[in-house]
Amino acid sequence: MASSVTPVVNAAVGNPTFDSLRLGRSAQSVVGRLIRFWDSRNISKNGEFMGITILLLDELDSVIHGFIPANRANHYWF
């Protein structure tokens, strides 16, 4: 007995945006562009490196701020 399965055509679906992110520990992914990054330093402690601050932009022009602490910066930075 042959089954007749009609393939589903993928509609043009955009990438997930920052608004679709939810709180909690779960696997989530979005597509964003890195628009700016800089070193964050503590001027009160002789310019001690605190981490890397980043700004990301999604396809709806939403901006999200991110921070990579100093103890993790080498993992993400080359």
N, C-alpha and C positions, 0 to 999 in steps of 0.2 A: 504494500500500500504506500503510494507516494504522497508525501505531504506537500501542499502548495503553500510556500512561504513567500510573501511579498517583501522584498528588501525595503527597508526604511531609508528614505533619502534624507541625509542630514541637512537640516535647514541652516541657513546662515545665522549661526549663534555667535554672539560676541564673547570675548573673554570675560571671566569673572572680574568684578571691580572691587574696590576697597569697601564699598557699601555692602557687599555680600559676605564680608568676613564676620564671623560670630565669635563671641567670647568662649573661652574654654580650651581644653587641651584636645585638639583634634587635628587631623591632617587637612589643611586648607591651602589652596594656591590661588594666586592672582597673577596677572601680567601687569607689570609696571615698568616705568623707565626711571632710571636714576638721573635726576636733574641737577642735584648739587650735593656735595659732601665736603666736610671739613673736619680737622682735628679739633677736639674740645679739650681745653686746657684750664686748669685751676690757677687763676692769677694770684690767689691768696697763698698758694703753696709753690711759689717760684716757677710757675708755668708747668706744673706736673701734668703729664698726659693723662686725661681721664677716659678718652674713647673717641670714636668716630661718629659724628652726627650726619644723617643722610635725609634727603627729601626725595620722595618717590611720587610719580605722576601716573595715573591710570588713563584708560582711553576716554573716560568721561571728564577729564581734566580735574579730577579730585586729587588733592595732595595729602600725603601721609608722611609723618615725621617718624624717623627711626633712630635708634642709638645702639651702637655696638660698644660695650664696655671695654676698657683697656685690657683686661685679662682674656678677652675673646678676640681682640682686634687682629692678632697675628694669624688666627685661624681663617679669617675672611680677607685679610690683606696680604699681599705678596711683596 
